[in-house]
Amino acid sequence: MKKQTAGHELLGEFAPQFAHFNDDVLFGEVWSREQQLPAHQRSMITIAALISAGNFEQLSAHLNIGRQNGITKDEIVEIITHLSFYVGWPKAWSAFNLAKQIYQDNEN
């Protein structure tokens, strides 16, 4: 996975320790544990958690990461459809609107 720098770029001066935790610990140490859980599955779990909690500001970035980690359009549609019955129809609509923007250019 590509080195994450969003924390340092967006919050580095304002909240340097948080930026460190985001870029170096979460995306550096945790996401790199491929032997324990592949990135494809980590992305699916992360996307489901973000949708469930209604954290749509972070969802776009993770949909892109998920796509890079091999989540297909069909898989993301199935994930959101399945979640809609557990987390709520409005959250599914919001997630679908973001996913459609990210996956519309490429059917994979």
Secondary structure, 3 states (H helix, E strand, C coil): CCCCCHHHHHHCCCCHHHHHHHHHHHHHHHCCCCCCCCHHHHHHHHHHHHHHHCCHHHHHHHHHHHHHCCCCHHHHHHHHHHHHHHHCHHHHHHHHHHHHHHHCCCCC
